[in-house]
Amino acid sequence: MKMSPRKANAFKRIATAAIFSATLPGLALAQGAGLGAAGELVDPDVLRVCADPSNMPFTDKNGQGFENKLAEMVAAKLGRKSVSYTWFPMVMGFVRQTLRANRCDIIMGYAQGDELVQNTNAYYRSSYVLVYPKGGGLDGVETIEDSRLAGKKIGVVEATPPTANLAAAKLMGNAKVYPLTVDTRIAPSMAELMVKDMLKGVIDAALVWGPMAGYYVKDAKADLVIVPLVKEKTGSRMSYRITMGVRPSDQEWKRTLNDFIRENQDEINKLLLEYNVPLLDEQDKVITQ
């Protein structure tokens, strides 16, 4: 289950930002895996990925997420023989039970600046977006403050940045609030549910983390508009740089991944765009190719 950047916010907002020591079982696994650079517990032969088993469009056990595909790219470019996964739902304890336990060496997508991991350079930048049906009376709306949203039923995930902006615009009273944490192994993601609710008329619009919105809008094959929220004048920050997360001790590993990102950015962008991820440059312009 994704933490919108549930990788930037949910950890902080639901008290999951504590750093834990590696567990003894994790240390035993790492010792059996072999060492990468001196002092770094990175497997030199296998790309060991920490991931959620049911978290589309990012990762799933069937390898269909774009982070699965990115992991395959990393392994191929860096000469790893294979990709292996340590599966754990992205809830409280995810980093402690995976990366920090040395059971795996990389989290494929992690918001820049979170203290639980060491970040590589960002390999994409995206934002929360506003989604609404084309021709439904909201065409041209680009901000949460737009008066045309007054009286509309707007879907939003609790404790995510758009809730602050909805509150500032006095729109929370009519919002439909979806839970932040769900077990997507047994229930649909909230982004998927919001798109379905919009098509059924339960809500008029939705505020969703961009990569999730892009994927489920594309999957719905409906005439829905996606607007990156880059023109907000008040409230919370809406755009985030997404990195790969590694252990603080793995400096050489981080440098290797930074080289990979720099040398393969165009190919990475192509992969993300295939999943309809809204990509933004540093000037908030949409990247289309």
C-alpha positions in Angstrom: 0.0 0.0 0.0 1.5 3.3 -1.0 2.1 6.2 1.3 1.5 8.9 -1.1 4.1 10.4 -1.2 2.8 8.3 1.3 6.5 7.8 1.3 7.0 11.4 2.4 4.0 12.1 4.5 2.5 9.0 5.9 5.6 8.0 7.7 5.7 11.4 9.3 2.0 11.9 9.8 1.3 8.5 11.5 4.4 8.4 13.6 6.4 5.9 11.6 9.5 8.0 11.3 11.5 6.3 14.1 14.8 4.8 13.1 15.4 1.3 14.4 18.5 -0.9 14.7 18.9 -3.9 12.4 17.5 -7.1 13.9 19.6 -10.2 14.5 17.9 -12.2 11.8 18.5 -9.4 9.3 22.2 -9.3 10.2 22.4 -13.0 9.7 20.8 -12.7 6.3 23.2 -9.9 5.3 26.2 -11.9 6.4 25.1 -14.7 4.2 24.5 -12.4 1.2 28.1 -11.2 1.0 29.6 -7.7 1.0 29.6 -5.1 -1.7 32.0 -2.2 -1.2 34.1 -2.3 2.0 31.9 -2.1 5.0 28.7 -2.1 2.9 26.2 -5.0 3.2 25.1 -4.8 -0.4 24.8 -8.0 -2.4 27.2 -7.7 -5.4 25.3 -10.3 -7.5 21.6 -9.9 -6.8 19.6 -6.7 -6.6 17.7 -7.2 -3.3 14.7 -5.0 -3.3 12.5 -4.0 -0.4 8.9 -3.7 -1.6 5.2 -3.9 -0.9 3.6 -7.0 -2.4 0.4 -5.3 -3.5 0.9 -1.7 -4.3 0.1 -0.9 -7.9 1.2 1.0 -9.8 4.5 0.9 -7.9 5.1 -2.8 -7.0 3.4 -6.1 -6.8 4.3 -9.8 -6.5 3.7 -10.3 -10.2 6.2 -7.7 -11.2 3.8 -5.5 -13.0 4.5 -2.2 -11.2 6.8 0.5 -12.6 9.2 0.1 -9.7 9.4 -3.6 -10.5 10.3 -2.6 -14.1 12.8 -0.1 -12.8 14.4 -2.7 -10.6 14.9 -4.9 -13.6 16.5 -2.0 -15.5 18.9 -1.3 -12.6 19.9 -4.9 -12.3 20.6 -5.2 -16.0 22.5 -1.9 -16.2 24.6 -2.7 -13.1 25.3 -6.3 -14.1 23.3 -8.0 -11.3 22.4 -11.6 -12.1 18.9 -11.3 -10.8 16.4 -9.4 -8.8 15.0 -10.7 -5.5 12.4 -9.2 -3.2 11.8 -8.9 0.5 8.0 -8.4 0.6 6.5 -6.3 3.4 3.4 -4.1 3.4 4.3 -0.4 3.6 3.0 0.3 7.0 4.7 1.1 10.3 7.9 -0.9 10.5 8.5 -1.3 6.8 12.0 0.2 6.8 12.9 -1.5 10.1 11.8 -4.9 8.9 13.4 -4.6 5.5 16.2 -2.2 4.6 17.3 -1.6 8.2 17.3 -5.3 8.9 19.7 -5.8 6.0 17.3 -8.2 4.3 17.4 -6.1 1.1 19.5 -3.2 -0.2 17.2 -0.7 -2.0 13.7 0.8 -1.8 12.9 1.7 -5.4 10.7 4.8 -4.6 11.1 7.1 -1.6 10.4 10.8 -1.2 13.4 13.0 -0.8 14.2 14.3 2.6 12.7 11.5 4.8 15.1 10.7 7.6 14.4 6.9 7.7 16.7 6.2 4.7 19.6 7.8 2.8 18.2 9.2 -0.5 19.8 8.9 -3.9 19.4 11.8 -6.3 15.8 12.1 -7.4 14.8 10.2 -10.6 11.4 11.9 -11.0 9.3 14.7 -9.6 5.6 14.6 -9.4 2.7 16.2 -7.5 -0.7 15.7 -6.1 -3.3 16.2 -8.8 -6.9 17.2 -9.2 -9.0 14.7 -11.2 -12.4 15.4 -12.7 -14.6 14.3 -15.6 -14.2 16.3 -18.7 -17.2 18.3 -19.6 -18.6 18.0 -16.1 -18.5 21.7 -15.2 -14.9 21.8 -13.8 -13.0 22.2 -17.1 -10.3 24.8 -16.6 -10.1 24.4 -12.8 -6.4 24.3 -11.8 -6.3 25.1 -8.0 -8.2 23.9 -5.0 -9.1 27.5 -4.2 -11.1 27.8 -7.5 -14.7 28.9 -6.6 -16.1 26.4 -9.0 -15.3 23.6 -6.5 -17.6 25.1 -3.9 -20.5 22.7 -3.3 -18.7 19.8 -5.1 -18.2 16.5 -3.5 -14.4 16.1 -3.5 -12.6 12.9 -2.6 -9.4 13.1 -0.6 -7.2 10.7 1.4 -7.0 11.6 5.1 -3.8 13.3 6.4 -2.4 13.9 2.9 -1.3 17.5 1.9 -4.5 18.4 -0.1 -6.6 18.1 3.1 -4.9 21.3 4.4 -5.7 23.1 1.2 -9.3 21.9 1.3 -9.6 23.1 4.8 -8.1 26.5 3.9 -10.7 26.8 1.1 -13.5 25.8 3.5 -14.3 22.7 1.3 -13.7 20.0 3.9 -17.2 20.1 5.1 -18.5 18.6 1.8 -15.5 16.3 1.2 -15.5 12.6 1.1 -12.5 11.5 3.1 -10.9 8.1 2.3 -8.7 6.2 4.8 -4.9 6.7 4.6 -3.9 3.2 5.4 -5.5 0.2 3.8 -4.4 -3.4 3.2 -4.3 -3.5 -0.5 -3.8 -7.2 -0.4 -7.5 -7.5 0.4 -9.0 -4.1 -0.6 -8.6 -1.7 -3.5 -6.3 1.2 -3.2 -8.0 4.5 -2.3 -6.9 6.0 -5.6 -8.6 3.2 -7.5 -11.7 3.5 -5.4 -11.9 7.3 -5.9 -11.7 6.9 -9.7 -14.5 4.3 -9.6 -16.6 6.5 -7.2 -16.1 9.4 -9.6 -17.3 7.4 -12.6 -20.4 6.4 -10.5 -21.1 9.9 -9.5 -20.4 9.4 -5.8 -17.8 12.2 -5.9 -17.4 15.1 -8.4 -13.6 15.3 -8.3 -10.6 13.7 -6.5 -7.3 14.9 -5.0 -4.8 12.1 -5.5 -1.0 11.5 -5.5 -0.1 11.9 -9.2 1.4 8.5 -10.1 -1.5 6.7 -8.6 -4.1 9.0 -10.3 -2.3 8.6 -13.7 -2.3 4.8 -13.5 -5.9 4.4 -12.4 -7.3 7.0 -14.8 -5.5 5.3 -17.7 -6.9 1.9 -16.5 -10.4 3.3 -16.3 -10.3 4.3 -20.0 -12.7 7.2 -19.2 -12.5 10.9 -20.3 -11.0 12.2 -17.0 -8.8 15.3 -16.7 -5.6 15.2 -14.5 -4.4 18.6 -13.3 -1.1 18.7 -11.4 -1.5 21.0 -8.4 1.4 23.3 -9.1 -0.4 26.7 -8.7 -1.5 26.5 -5.1 -0.9 29.8 -3.3 -1.5 28.6 0.2 -1.5 25.3 2.2 0.8 22.3 2.0 3.5 21.6 -0.6 2.1 19.4 -3.4 5.1 18.4 -5.4 7.8 15.9 -4.3 11.1 14.6 -5.7 11.2 10.8 -5.6 14.5 9.0 -5.0 15.7 5.5 -4.3 16.3 4.7 -0.6 19.4 3.0 0.8 21.0 2.6 4.2 23.0 5.6 5.5 26.1 3.5 5.6 26.0 2.5 1.9 27.8 5.5 0.4 29.4 3.7 -2.5 26.0 2.0 -3.3 24.4 5.5 -3.4 27.0 6.8 -5.7 26.5 3.8 -8.0 22.8 4.4 -8.1 23.3 8.1 -8.7 25.4 7.3 -11.7 22.7 4.9 -13.0 20.1 7.6 -12.7 22.2 10.3 -14.4 23.1 7.9 -17.3 19.6 6.5 -17.8 17.2 9.4 -17.1 15.6 9.4 -20.5 14.9 5.7 -20.3 13.5 6.1 -16.8 11.2 8.9 -18.0 10.0 6.7 -20.8 9.1 3.9 -18.3 7.2 6.3 -16.0 5.3 7.9 -18.9 4.1 4.4 -20.0 2.4 4.2 -16.6 0.9 7.7 -17.1 2.9 9.2 -14.2 2.6 13.0 -14.3 6.2 14.1 -14.5 7.3 17.6 -13.6 10.6 19.4 -14.2 12.0 21.8 -11.6 10.0 24.7 -13.1 6.7 22.7 -12.7 6.4 22.1 -16.4 4.9 18.8 -17.4 7.4 16.4 -19.1 5.8 14.6 -22.0 8.7 12.7 -23.5 
